[in-house]
Amino acid sequence: MTDDCHSVGRGGGATRSNSSVADSSGRRSVPFDGAEFLTDMKRMSAIGATAGGGVQRLAASKEDGEVRDWVARWLREHDFTIRVDAIGNLYGVHEWRPGAPYVVCGSHLDSQPLGGQLDGAYGVLAAAHAADRLRRQVVASGETPMYNIAVADWTNEEGARFQPSLLGSSVYARQMTADEALALVDGDGISLREALAGIGYLGSHDVPWPPAAYAEVHIEQGHGLEEAGIPIGLVSTNWAAYKYEIEVIGEQSHTGPTPMDERKDALLGAAHLIIAARTLADELAPEVLHTSVARVLTHPNSPNTVTSHATLFLELRSPDVDVLGAAEKLFFEAADEVQRSVEVKLIYRQATKRDVLHLDRRGVELARLSAEAIGLASMEVGTVAGQDAIAVAGVTQSVLVFVPSTIGHNEREHASDADLVNGVDVLTEIVTRMCHGELIDSEEDGAAE
């Protein structure tokens, strides 16, 4: 994260509701009712609501289906056509030029278990409001954009139920096939194909392709913007991430009569691996290395039986691939020692290998100009977490902006109303500029005549 601040002061999104702003071409957006957006956010957050103030909407669950239905209904009511592709990505599309590429904007509606109301869902609803605001602007002005618009809800971004994460956006970006993703199973052996069919979102529509560009607004899930007093973060880099599924194989026996020196305890081996992962970050500096084991499965999972199998999910993240490589090497060395000392066998399966990504500088600059146009300060930031914008960056220019928030992935996740409205304002400005061709070279990228 840098402290490269491009303007001073902190904008107040709530005080600018029902206002309109002009971009560099003199285009004036239609008024935006921030109160209406916040009301919609509350209505959407009631779906899958938890007692602690968050939501639980695992991918392709009943609750995920219900919130998708709510968003699809909202989009239809605002003159968008609904499409669902083979991996269950939900799109609301609006065409001005049939056959022209699409500017896509969105995020995801699925959550972690006991997750927050905003992570992902805010970005989908913000995209819907931004796209509708642009649609109404076109009706009022009569100026036809160069590109069409699509709002996207990407399937299984979180990776909580089906691994890996970023599934829907990765299929869209052609980093894996729909059949590969649909064959994945959850902890109960239910495939993604079966789960999507169960909620009515195993689709077959054509995707809004090719994308002219992609834009996403997301909560920061950290404290950098809040501490700096800056309302908009311009994401320029993404940390690299290596993720492994590690199976520890021991031998089942009785916890009573089995002598300690004869046990081959898979759970003990897993415990040593968890400690080894944490020690790596402490030794190599937690500022440049994040390590975690956040999920462990055991078998037979009985209170008086030595564990025969344990599966753990390891993550290593860093903005420096050299640090990541060193951490990976040290971890495997420690794991070799665990195999010998605990007398277990380890099997490694790499689920994800994502290198450091630098987003297109033209997109970062477009986001900066968009924030500046409506009087909001901005600063460049990096993202540690993966976002759908990172996956889509593999096939088109991708813009990702943050608004301040408390840390994410729990029920206490929070952002101020003013910051949420600011994010919708900036996203509207970004997609308006994109649809009018300000980011894309029309000859190079095949824009419609």
Number of C-alpha atoms within 10 A of each C-alpha: 16 10 13 10 16 15 15 12 13 16 21 17 22 17 12 19 19 12 14 13 16 13 17 11 9 8 15 17 23 21 15 20 16 24 14 12 20 18 11 15 18 12 12 21 21 14 19 21 19 18 9 12 16 25 26 22 26 25 26 27 17 16 21 24 22 17 21 24 16 14 23 21 14 17 23 13 10 18 13 23 15 18 21 20 19 23 27 26 25 29 27 28 23 22 17 14 15 10 14 21 24 27 29 30 32 32 28 28 31 31 30 22 17 21 24 26 31 27 28 26 25 25 29 25 29 30 28 27 26 25 30 21 22 22 24 15 19 19 11 12 12 9 11 15 20 21 29 25 32 29 32 29 30 28 29 29 29 26 18 17 25 23 18 18 20 23 28 29 28 26 22 24 19 14 14 14 16 19 13 12 21 20 12 17 17 14 9 7 8 14 17 26 21 16 20 23 14 14 17 15 24 22 16 12 15 10 18 24 14 16 24 29 26 28 28 28 29 26 27 27 23 16 13 20 24 16 9 13 16 24 26 31 31 25 22 23 20 23 23 22 23 20 20 17 20 20 22 25 24 24 16 17 18 14 15 10 7 12 10 10 7 11 21 23 24 28 26 19 26 28 15 16 24 19 12 20 24 17 15 21 19 13 10 15 12 14 10 14 23 22 23 17 20 10 11 17 15 17 16 14 14 11 9 11 17 24 27 21 24 24 21 21 19 21 18 25 26 24 22 14 17 10 17 22 14 12 22 16 12 15 19 15 12 16 20 14 14 21 20 11 11 20 18 24 18 20 10 12 11 13 16 15 11 16 17 16 18 14 21 15 13 15 25 21 16 20 27 25 20 24 28 16 16 20 17 24 21 31 24 22 22 21 24 20 13 17 21 28 26 24 23 26 22 16 17 19 22 26 30 26 29 27 27 27 24 19 17 18 19 20 21 16 19 20 18 14 16 19 23 30 25 26 30 28 28 27 29 26 26 28 30 27 21 26 23 17 18 18 18 20 11 15 9 7 13 13 17 14 8
